[in-house]
Amino acid sequence: MIITLDTTAQTLVVERDGQKSRYPLFSKEAFDLISHEWLRVGWSQKYSYTFTWLGRPVIQLPEDLVRIQEAVYRVKPDVIVETGVAHGGTLIFYAGLCRAMGRGRVIGIDVEVSPRNRLAIENHELSSYITLVIGDAIAPETIAKVHGLVQTEERALVILDSCHTKSHVLGELDAYHDLVKPGSYIVATDGIMQFLADVPSGHAAWEWDNPSAAAADFAAVHSEFALEQPARPFNEGEVSNNVTYWPGAWLRRL
């Protein structure tokens, strides 16, 4: 695909397989095309590795953080479960939302949390909202421990952000979807991988081996879940697609 952006003529031209499509530069279509390439370049430049939340590296796109807080505020879960801890920034982010709403707590799962990151999380002002579970998210003992931390009547929102292979994400979906009550979500993050097979440090297998593929396969056999992006609570513009690393991520319990 060839994209030609002409700021003088204020047009964007896309050429695919010898066919050209022309769009006004300041149109919804141009925004979607430019955003898609911006996401790919940004991933290669590790743009999401430039942010912190209340002192901890968060490693997420700002838009994804804003969109997930919209869902958290709407659902108001009793517990937020996240696989993948890294530096703990998203755990702190979710803990802050729980404190602001006056309800909820956070469970973070990872096969390993470095001593430095663990100390920073445990010494943080919001640590009282966070429980760490060390272990592979799809190991039976880890699954049992997490389920033991969530009461039957509690409403959970689950975010999957650890190993991003299709098989592992499917294992996580199978392991934790039963924690999700109607109206809440389980979110398979980083499906952007499907569009990164040809970028520096990308892998050809990502076209099919990615979290979005896992979410689609899961939805196909679990009719109690719908694969759909949450509706925007506010939108005065024409843009409807998220600028996101999480395409095809949102599974809502019906």
PAZAPA-4460 file (N, C-alpha, C; in steps of 0.05 Angstrom, whole numbers, plus 32768, in hexadecimal, padded with zeros to 4 digits):
% residues 254
    n_x    n_y    n_z   ca_x   ca_y   ca_z    c_x    c_y    c_z   seq   type   mol
   8011   7FE8   8000   8000   8000   8000   8012   8019   8000     1      M     A
   800A   802C   7FF0   8018   8046   7FEF   8005   805C   7FF8     2      I     A
   800E   806C   800B   7FFE   8082   8015   800D   809C   800E     3      I     A
   7FFF   80AE   8000   800A   80C7   7FF9   7FFA   80DD   8007     4      T     A
   8008   80EC   8018   7FFB   8101   8027   8004   811C   801C     5      L     A
   7FF1   812C   8012   7FF8   8145   8005   7FEB   815C   8016     6      D     A
   7FFC   816A   8025   7FF1   817F   8036   7FE9   8198   8027     7      T     A
   7FF5   819B   800F   7FED   81B2   7FFF   7FD2   81AE   7FF2     8      T     A
   7FCE   8197   7FE6   7FB4   8191   7FDA   7FA0   8187   7FEF     9      A     A
   7FA9   8182   8007   7F98   8178   801D   7F8A   815E   8015    10      Q     A
   7F9A   814B   800B   7F8F   8131   8004   7FA1   811B   800F    11      T     A
   7F95   8104   8010   7FA4   80EB   8017   7F9B   80D6   8002    12      L     A
   7FAF   80CB   7FF4   7FAA   80B8   7FDF   7FB5   809D   7FE7    13      V     A
   7FA5   8088   7FE5   7FAD   806D   7FEC   7FAD   805D   7FD3    14      V     A
   7FC4   804F   7FCD   7FC5   803E   7FB6   7FC9   8021   7FBF    15      E     A
   7FB6   8010   7FB7   7FB7   7FF3   7FBD   7FB3   7FE4   7FA4    16      R     A
   7FC5   7FD2   7F9E   7FC1   7FC0   7F87   7FBB   7FD0   7F6D    17      D     A
   7FC8   7FE6   7F6A   7FC4   7FF7   7F53   7FAC   8008   7F53    18      G     A
   7F9B   8006   7F67   7F83   8017   7F6A   7F88   802D   7F7E    19      Q     A
   7F80   8046   7F76   7F84   805D   7F87   7F69   8067   7F93    20      K     A
   7F6B   806E   7FAD   7F54   807A   7FBA   7F5E   8095   7FC5    21      S     A
   7F4E   80AA   7FC1   7F55   80C5   7FCA   7F41   80CE   7FDF    22      R     A
   7F4D   80DA   7FF5   7F3C   80E4   800B   7F45   8100   8012    23      Y     A
   7F32   8111   801B   7F3A   812A   8026   7F4C   8126   803E    24      P     A
   7F61   8136   8041   7F74   8132   8056   7F67   8134   8072    25      L     A
   7F53   8145   8075   7F47   8149   808F   7F2C   813A   8092    26      F     A
   7F2D   8121   8088   7F15   8110   8089   7F19   80F9   809D    27      S     A
   7F03   80ED   80A3   7F04   80D5   80B5   7F15   80BF   80A9    28      K     A
   7F12   80BB   808F   7F21   80A5   8082   7F3F   80AA   8084    29      E     A
   7F47   80C4   807F   7F63   80CA   8081   7F6D   80C7   809D    30      A     A
   7F5D   80CF   80B1   7F65   80CC   80CD   7F6A   80AE   80D3    31      F     A
   7F58   809D   80CA   7F5B   8080   80D0   7F75   8075   80C3    32      D     A
   7F7A   807C   80AA   7F92   8072   809C   7FAC   807D   80A9    33      L     A
   7FAC   8097   80AF   7FC4   80A2   80BB   7FC9   8097   80D7    34      I     A
   7FB3   8093   80E6   7FB5   8088   8101   7FC1   806C   8101    35      S     A
   7FB7   805C   80EE   7FC1   8041   80EC   7FDF   8040   80E8    36      H     A
   7FE9   8050   80D6   8006   8051   80D1   8015   805D   80E8    37      E     A
   8009   8071   80F5   8015   807D   810D   8019   8068   8123    38      W     A
   8005   8057   8126   8007   8041   813A   801E   802F   8134    39      L     A
   8021   8028   811B   8036   8015   8113   8052   8022   8118    40      R     A
   8055   803B   810F   806F   8049   8113   8074   804D   8131    41      V     A
   805F   8054   8140   8062   8058   815D   806A   803F   816B    42      G     A
   805F   8028   8163   8067   800F   816F   8085   800A   816B    43      W     A
   808E   800F   8152   80AA   800B   814C   80BC   801D   815C    44      S     A
   80B3   8035   8161   80C2   8049   8170   80BE   8047   818F    45      Q     A
   80AE   8033   8198   80A9   802E   81B4   809C   8047   81C1    46      K     A
   808A   8054   81B2   807D   806C   81BC   806F   8067   81D7    47      Y     A
   8062   804F   81D9   8053   804A   81F2   8065   8046   820A    48      S     A
   807F   8044   8206   8092   8041   821C   809B   805C   8226    49      Y     A
   808D   8071   8221   8095   808C   8229   8083   8098   823E    50      T     A
   8071   8088   8249   805D   8093   825C   805F   8086   8278    51      F     A
   8059   8096   828C   8056   808B   82A7   803A   8093   82B2    52      T     A
   8031   8084   82C6   8018   808B   82D4   801E   808B   82F2    53      W     A
   801C   80A3   82FE   8022   80A6   831A   803D   8099   8322    54      L     A
   8050   809E   8311   806C   8096   8317   8075   807B   830C    55      G     A
   8063   806B   8300   806A   8051   82F6   8067   8050   82D8    56      R     A
   807B   8044   82CA   8078   8040   82AD   805E   8031   82A6    57      P     A
   804F   803B   8293   8034   8030   828E   8033   8020   8274    58      V     A
   8043   8026   8261   8046   8017   8248   802B   8012   823A    59      I     A
   801C   8027   8237   8003   8025   8228   7FFF   803F   8218    60      Q     A
   7FF0   803D   8203   7FE8   8056   81F5   7FD5   8066   8206    61      L     A
   7FD8   8080   8207   7FC5   8090   8217   7FA8   808C   8210    62      P     A
   7FA2   8088   81F6   7F86   8084   81EE   7F7C   806A   81FA    63      E     A
   7F8C   8055   81FB   7F83   803C   8206   7F7D   803F   8224    64      D     A
   7F8D   804F   8232   7F88   8054   824E   7F6E   8063   8252    65      L     A
   7F69   8076   8241   7F50   8086   8244   7F38   8074   823E    66      V     A
   7F3A   8063   8229   7F24   8052   8222   7F1E   803D   8237    67      R     A
   7F33   8032   8244   7F2E   801E   8258   7F23   802B   8271    68      I     A
   7F2A   8044   8277   7F1E   8050   828E   7F01   8056   8289    69      Q     A
   7EF9   805C   8270   7EDD   805F   826A   7ECD   8046   8271    70      E     A
   7ED9   802F   8269   7ECC   8015   826F   7ECB   800F   828D    71      A     A
   7EE1   8014   829A   7EE2   800F   82B7   7ECE   8020   82C6    72      V     A
   7ECB   8039   82BE   7EB8   804B   82CC   7E9B   8042   82C6    73      Y     A
   7E97   8038   82AE   7E7C   802F   82A7   7E75   8015   82B6    74      R     A
   7E87   8003   82B6   7E82   7FE9   82C3   7E84   7FEA   82E1    75      V     A
   7E96   7FFA   82EB   7E9B   7FFC   8308   7EA0   7FE0   8314    76      K     A
   7EB5   7FD3   830C   7EB9   7FB7   8315   7EC2   7FB7   8333    77      P     A
   7EBD   7FA0   833F   7EC7   7F9B   835A   7EE4   7F94   835A    78      D     A
   7EED   7F89   8344   7F09   7F81   8341   7F12   7F83   8324    79      V     A
   7F2A   7F8D   8320   7F36   7F8E   8305   7F4D   7F7B   8306    80      I     A
   7F4C   7F67   82F3   7F61   7F53   82F1   7F72   7F59   82D9    81      V     A
   7F8C   7F5C   82DC   7F9E   7F60   82C5   7FB4   7F4C   82C4    82      E     A
   7FB7   7F3E   82AE   7FCE   7F2D   82AA   7FE4   7F3E   829D    83      T     A
   7FFC   7F3B   82A7   8013   7F4C   829E   8016   7F64   82B0    84      G     A
   802C   7F65   82BE   8031   7F7B   82D1   8046   7F8F   82C7    85      V     A
   805C   7F85   82BC   8072   7F96   82B3   807B   7FA8   82C9    86      A     A
   807A   7FC3   82C5   8083   7FD6   82D9   806C   7FDD   82ED    87      H     A
   8054   7FD4   82E8   803E   7FD9   82FA   802E   7FF2   82F4    88      G     A
   8034   8000   82DE   8026   8019   82D9   8008   8016   82D5    89      G     A
   8000   8001   82C7   7FE3   7FFE   82C3   7FD5   7FF5   82DC    90      T     A
   7FE2   7FE5   82ED   7FD7   7FDE   8307   7FD1   7FF7   8317    91      L     A
   7FE5   800A   8317   7FE1   8023   8325   7FCA   8033   8319    92      I     A
   7FC9   8033   82FE   7FB4   8041   82F0   7F98   8037   82F9    93      F     A
   7F95   801C   82F8   7F7B   8011   8300   7F75   8015   831E    94      Y     A
   7F8A   8013   832E   7F86   8018   834B   7F7C   8034   8350    95      A     A
   7F87   8048   8341   7F7E   8063   8344   7F61   8067   833C    96      G     A
   7F59   8058   8327   7F3C   805A   8320   7F2B   804E   8336    97      L     A
   7F34   8038   8342   7F24   802C   8357   7F22   803F   836F    98      C     A
   7F37   804D   8376   7F36   8060   838C   7F23   8077   8385    99      R     A
   7F25   8081   836C   7F14   8097   8364   7EF7   8090   8365   100      A     A
   7EF0   8077   835D   7ED4   806E   835D   7ECA   8066   8378   101      M     A
   7EDD   8061   838A   7ED5   8058   83A5   7ECD   803B   83A6   102      G     A
   7ED7   802B   8392   7ED2   800E   8392   7EE6   8001   8380   103      R     A
   7EEA   7FE7   8386   7EFB   7FD7   8375   7F18   7FD3   837F   104      G     A
   7F25   7FBF   8374   7F41   7FB9   837A   7F4D   7FAC   8361   105      R     A
   7F67   7FA7   8362   7F75   7F9E   834A   7F85   7F85   8351   106      V     A
   7F85   7F72   833F   7F95   7F5A   8341   7FA8   7F5A   8329   107      I     A
   7FC2   7F59   832D   7FD5   7F58   8318   7FE3   7F3D   8317   108      G     A
   7FE4   7F31   8300   7FF0   7F16   82FD   8007   7F17   82EA   109      I     A
   801E   7F0B   82F2   8034   7F09   82DF   8046   7EF2   82E8   110      D     A
   8053   7EE6   82D4   8065   7ED0   82DA   807D   7ED9   82EB   111      V     A
   8084   7EF2   82E9   809A   7EFD   82F8   8097   7F1B   82FA   112      E     A
   809C   7F26   8311   809D   7F43   8316   80B9   7F49   8322   113      V     A
   80C8   7F59   8315   80E3   7F5E   831F   80E2   7F6A   833C   114      S     A
   80F6   7F64   834C   80F7   7F70   8367   80F3   7F8E   8368   115      P     A
   8100   7F9B   8354   80FE   7FB9   8353   80E2   7FC2   834E   116      R     A
   80D4   7FB5   833A   80B9   7FBD   8334   80A6   7FB5   834A   117      N     A
   80AA   7F9E   8356   8099   7F96   836C   809B   7FA9   8384   118      R     A
   80B3   7FB1   838A   80B7   7FC4   83A0   80A9   7FDF   839A   119      L     A
   80AB   7FE8   8381   809F   8001   8379   8080   7FFF   837B   120      A     A
   8075   7FE9   8373   8058   7FE5   8375   804F   7FE4   8392   121      I     A
   805D   7FD4   83A2   8056   7FD0   83BE   8059   7FEA   83CF   122      E     A
   806B   7FFC   83C6   806F   8015   83D5   805F   802C   83CA   123      N     A
   804F   8027   83B5   8040   803C   83A9   8028   8044   83BA   124      H     A
   801F   805D   83B7   8008   8067   83C7   7FEF   8057   83C3   125      E     A
   7FED   8049   83AC   7FD4   803A   83A6   7FD8   801C   83AA   126      L     A
   7FED   8014   83B7   7FF3   7FF7   83BA   7FDD   7FE8   83C8   127      S     A
   7FCF   7FF5   83DA   7FBA   7FE7   83E9   7FA4   7FDC   83D7   128      S     A
   7FA2   7FE7   83BF   7F8D   7FDE   83AC   7F96   7FC6   839B   129      Y     A
   7FB0   7FBE   839D   7FBC   7FAC   838A   7FC5   7F92   8398   130      I     A
   7FBE   7F7C   838B   7FC8   7F61   8393   7FD7   7F56   837C   131      T     A
   7FF0   7F4D   8381   8000   7F40   836C   7FFF   7F22   836E   132      L     A
   7FFB   7F15   8358   7FFC   7EF8   8356   8012   7EF0   8343   133      V     A
   8026   7EE2   834D   803E   7EDA   833D   8039   7EBE   8332   134      I     A
   803A   7EBC   8318   8037   7EA2   830B   802D   7EA6   82EE   135      G     A
   8030   7E91   82DE   8026   7E92   82C3   8007   7E94   82C4   136      D     A
   7FFD   7EA8   82B5   7FE0   7EAD   82B6   7FCF   7E95   82AF   137      A     A
   7FD9   7E82   829F   7FC9   7E6B   8297   7FD1   7E52   82A6   138      I     A
   7FE2   7E54   82BA   7FE9   7E3D   82CA   7FD2   7E37   82DD   139      A     A
   7FCB   7E1E   82E1   7FB3   7E17   82F2   7FB5   7E23   830E   140      P     A
   7FCD   7E23   831A   7FCF   7E2E   8335   7FCB   7E4C   8336   141      E     A
   7FD3   7E5A   8320   7FCE   7E77   831F   7FB1   7E7D   831B   142      T     A
   7FA4   7E6E   8309   7F88   7E72   8304   7F78   7E6D   831D   143      I     A
   7F7F   7E58   832C   7F70   7E52   8345   7F74   7E68   8359   144      A     A
   7F8C   7E73   835B   7F92   7E88   836F   7F82   7EA1   8368   145      K     A
   7F81   7EA9   834F   7F73   7EC1   8347   7F55   7EBD   834C   146      V     A
   7F4A   7EA6   8344   7F2E   7EA1   8349   7F27   7EA2   8367   147      H     A
   7F3A   7E99   8377   7F36   7E9A   8394   7F36   7EB6   83A0   148      G     A
   7F41   7EC9   8391   7F41   7EE5   839A   7F29   7EF4   8391   149      L     A
   7F18   7EE9   8380   7F00   7EF6   8376   7EE7   7EE7   8381   150      V     A
   7ED7   7EF6   838F   7EBE   7EEA   8399   7EAA   7EE5   8383   151      Q     A
   7E99   7ED1   8387   7E86   7EC9   8372   7E74   7EE0   8369   152      T     A
   7E6C   7EF1   837C   7E59   7F06   8376   7E67   7F1F   836B   153      E     A
   7E82   7F20   836A   7E90   7F38   8361   7E91   7F3A   8343   154      E     A
   7E90   7F53   833A   7E92   7F58   831D   7EAF   7F5F   8316   155      R     A
   7EBA   7F50   8304   7ED6   7F54   82FC   7ED7   7F60   82DF   156      A     A
   7EEC   7F6F   82DA   7EF4   7F78   82C0   7F10   7F6D   82BC   157      L     A
   7F15   7F5F   82A6   7F2F   7F51   82A2   7F3E   7F5C   828A   158      V     A
   7F57   7F63   828E   7F68   7F6C   8278   7F80   7F59   8275   159      I     A
   7F83   7F4F   825C   7F98   7F3C   8256   7FAF   7F4A   8248   160      L     A
   7FC6   7F4B   8255   7FDD   7F5A   824B   7FF7   7F4D   8253   161      D     A
   7FF8   7F33   8250   8011   7F25   8257   801D   7F1A   823D   162      S     A
   8020   7EFF   823B   8029   7EF3   8222   8014   7EF6   820C   163      C     A
   801C   7F00   81F5   8008   7F08   81E1   8005   7EF4   81CA   164      H     A
   800F   7EDC   81CD   800A   7EC7   81B9   7FED   7EC0   81B9   165      T     A
   7FE3   7EB7   81A2   7FC6   7EB0   81A0   7FBF   7E9A   81B4   166      K     A
   7FD1   7E86   81B6   7FCA   7E6F   81C8   7FCA   7E78   81E5   167      S     A
   7FDC   7E89   81ED   7FDD   7E91   8209   7FC4   7EA3   8210   168      H     A
   7FBE   7EB5   81FD   7FA6   7EC6   8202   7F8D   7EB5   8203   169      V     A
   7F8A   7EA1   81F2   7F73   7E8F   81F3   7F73   7E81   820E   170      L     A
   7F8A   7E79   8218   7F8B   7E6D   8232   7F82   7E80   8248   171      G     A
   7F89   7E99   8247   7F81   7EAD   825A   7F63   7EB2   8258   172      E     A
   7F59   7EB4   8240   7F3C   7EB7   823C   7F2C   7EA0   8248   173      L     A
   7F35   7E88   8243   7F28   7E71   824F   7F2A   7E71   826E   174      D     A
   7F41   7E7B   8278   7F45   7E7A   8295   7F35   7E8F   82A5   175      A     A
   7F31   7EA6   8299   7F26   7EBC   82A9   7F0B   7EC8   82A0   176      Y     A
   7F01   7EBE   8289   7EE8   7ECA   827F   7ED1   7EC6   8293   177      H     A
   7ED2   7EB0   82A3   7EBC   7EAB   82B5   7EBB   7EBF   82CC   178      D     A
   7ECF   7ECF   82D0   7ECF   7EE4   82E4   7EBE   7EFC   82DB   179      L     A
   7EB9   7EFE   82C1   7EAC   7F15   82B5   7E8E   7F12   82B6   180      V     A
   7E81   7F25   82C3   7E63   7F25   82C5   7E58   7F34   82AD   181      K     A
   7E3E   7F30   82A7   7E31   7F3E   8291   7E35   7F5D   8293   182      P     A
   7E3C   7F68   827D   7E41   7F85   827B   7E5E   7F8D   827F   183      G     A
   7E6E   7F7A   8289   7E8B   7F80   828C   7E9B   7F74   8274   184      S     A
   7EB5   7F77   8276   7EC6   7F70   825F   7EDE   7F5F   8267   185      Y     A
   7EE7   7F4F   8254   7F02   7F44   8254   7F10   7F4F   823B   186      I     A
   7F28   7F5A   823E   7F35   7F6A   8229   7F4F   7F5D   8222   187      V     A
   7F52   7F54   8209   7F6B   7F48   81FF   7F7B   7F5D   81F1   188      A     A
   7F8E   7F69   81FF   7F9D   7F80   81F5   7FB2   7F79   81E0   189      T     A
   7FBB   7F8E   81D2   7FD2   7F8D   81BF   7FCD   7F7D   81A6   190      D     A
   7FB4   7F7C   819D   7FAE   7F70   8183   7FBA   7F7F   816B   191      G     A
   7FC6   7F97   8171   7FD5   7FA6   815C   7FEA   7F95   814F   192      I     A
   7FF3   7F80   815D   8007   7F6E   8152   8001   7F64   8136   193      M     A
   7FE7   7F60   8130   7FDF   7F56   8116   7FE8   7F69   80FF   194      Q     A
   7FEC   7F82   8106   7FF3   7F96   80F2   8011   7F9D   80F3   195      F     A
   8020   7F8E   8102   803D   7F95   8106   8050   7F80   80FB   196      L     A
   8045   7F6D   80EC   8056   7F57   80E2   806D   7F61   80D1   197      A     A
   806A   7F78   80C4   807F   7F81   80B1   808F   7F99   80BC   198      D     A
   808B   7FA1   80D5   809A   7FB7   80E0   80B4   7FAD   80EC   199      V     A
   80C8   7FBE   80F1   80E1   7FB5   80FE   80DA   7FA8   8119   200      P     A
   80E6   7F91   811E   80E2   7F80   8136   80C7   7F72   8136   201      S     A
   80B7   7F75   8120   809E   7F65   811E   80A4   7F49   8115   202      G     A
   808F   7F39   8115   8092   7F1D   810D   807A   7F15   80FB   203      H     A
   8081   7F06   80E6   806D   7EFF   80D2   8055   7EF0   80DE   204      A     A
   805B   7EE0   80F2   8046   7ED0   80FF   8031   7EE1   810D   205      A     A
   8038   7EFA   8114   8025   7F0B   8122   800C   7F10   8113   206      W     A
   800C   7F0C   80F9   7FF4   7F11   80E9   7FDD   7EFF   80F3   207      E     A
   7FE4   7EE7   80FD   7FCF   7ED5   8107   7FD3   7ECE   8125   208      W     A
   7FEB   7ED1   812F   7FF2   7ECA   814A   7FF1   7EE3   815C   209      D     A
   7FD9   7EEB   8163   7FD6   7F05   8172   7FBD   7F04   8183   210      N     A
   7FBA   7F16   8196   7FA3   7F16   81A8   7F88   7F1B   819B   211      P     A
   7F87   7F2B   8186   7F6E   7F2F   8178   7F63   7F15   816C   212      S     A
   7F75   7F04   8161   7F6D   7EEB   8156   7F62   7ED9   816C   213      A     A
   7F6F   7EDA   8184   7F65   7ECA   819A   7F49   7ED3   81A3   214      A     A
   7F45   7EEE   81A5   7F2B   7EF8   81AD   7F15   7EF0   8199   215      A     A
   7F1C   7EF1   817F   7F08   7EEA   816B   7F01   7ECC   816D   216      A     A
   7F15   7EBB   8171   7F10   7E9E   8174   7EFF   7E99   818D   217      D     A
   7F06   7EA7   81A2   7EF7   7EA3   81BB   7EDA   7EAB   81B8   218      F     A
   7ED5   7EC3   81AB   7EBA   7ECC   81A8   7EA9   7EB9   8196   219      A     A
   7EB7   7EAC   8184   7EA9   7E9A   8171   7E9D   7E82   817F   220      A     A
   7EA8   7E7A   8196   7E9E   7E63   81A5   7E92   7E6A   81C0   221      V     A
   7E91   7E84   81C6   7E85   7E8C   81E0   7E6F   7EA1   81D9   222      H     A
   7E57   7E98   81D4   7E42   7EAA   81CC   7E39   7EBD   81E2   223      S     A
   7E43   7EB8   81FB   7E3C   7ECA   8211   7E4E   7EE3   8211   224      E     A
   7E61   7EE5   81FE   7E72   7EFC   81FB   7E6F   7F08   81DF   225      F     A
   7E6F   7F22   81DE   7E6E   7F31   81C4   7E88   7F3F   81C0   226      A     A
   7E94   7F3D   81A9   7EAD   7F4A   81A2   7EA6   7F66   8197   227      L     A
   7EA8   7F7A   81A9   7EA0   7F95   81A1   7EAE   7FAA   81B1   228      E     A
   7EB6   7FBF   81A3   7EC2   7FD6   81B1   7EAD   7FE5   81C1   229      Q     A
   7EB2   7FED   81DA   7E9E   7FFC   81E9   7E96   8015   81DB   230      P     A
   7E7C   801B   81DD   7E72   8034   81D1   7E7F   804C   81DF   231      A     A
   7E85   8061   81D0   7E90   8079   81DB   7E7B   8088   81EB   232      R     A
   7E80   808F   8204   7E6C   809F   8213   7E6B   80BC   8209   233      P     A
   7E7F   80C5   81FA   7E7F   80E0   81F0   7E8E   80E0   81D5   234      F     A
   7E82   80ED   81C1   7E8F   80EF   81A7   7E81   8104   8196   235      N     A
   7E8E   811B   8193   7E82   8130   8183   7E8F   8132   8167   236      E     A
   7EA0   811F   8161   7EAD   811F   8147   7EA4   8108   8136   237      G     A
   7EB1   8104   811F   7EAA   80EE   810D   7EBA   80D5   8112   238      E     A
   7ED0   80D7   8120   7EE1   80C0   8124   7ED3   80AB   8135   239      V     A
   7ED3   8092   812D   7EC7   807D   813C   7EDA   8066   8143   240      S     A
   7EF1   8064   8135   7F04   804F   813B   7F19   8059   814F   241      N     A
   7F1F   8049   8163   7F33   8050   8176   7F4F   8050   816A   242      N     A
   7F60   8062   8173   7F7D   8061   816C   7F89   8050   8182   243      V     A
   7F8D   8036   817D   7F91   8023   8192   7FA5   800D   818C   244      T     A
   7FB2   8003   81A0   7FC1   7FEA   819E   7FB0   7FD2   81A4   245      Y     A
   7F96   7FD7   81AA   7F84   7FC1   81B2   7F6D   7FBC   819F   246      W     A
   7F72   7FBA   8185   7F5B   7FB5   8173   7F50   7F98   8177   247      P     A
   7F36   7F95   8174   7F2A   7F7B   8177   7F2E   7F6F   8193   248      G     A
   7F2F   7F80   81A8   7F37   7F77   81C2   7F20   7F73   81D5   249      A     A
   7F0A   7F81   81D2   7EF6   7F84   81E6   7EE0   7F6E   81E4   250      W     A
   7EDF   7F5D   81F8   7ECB   7F48   81FA   7EB8   7F4F   8211   251      L     A
   7E9F   7F56   820A   7E8B   7F5E   821E   7E79   7F46   8225   252      R     A
   7E76   7F41   823E   7E64   7F2C   8247   7E47   7F35   8244   253      R     A
   7E37   7F26   8236   7E1C   7F2D   8230   7E0A   7F27   8248   254      L     A
***
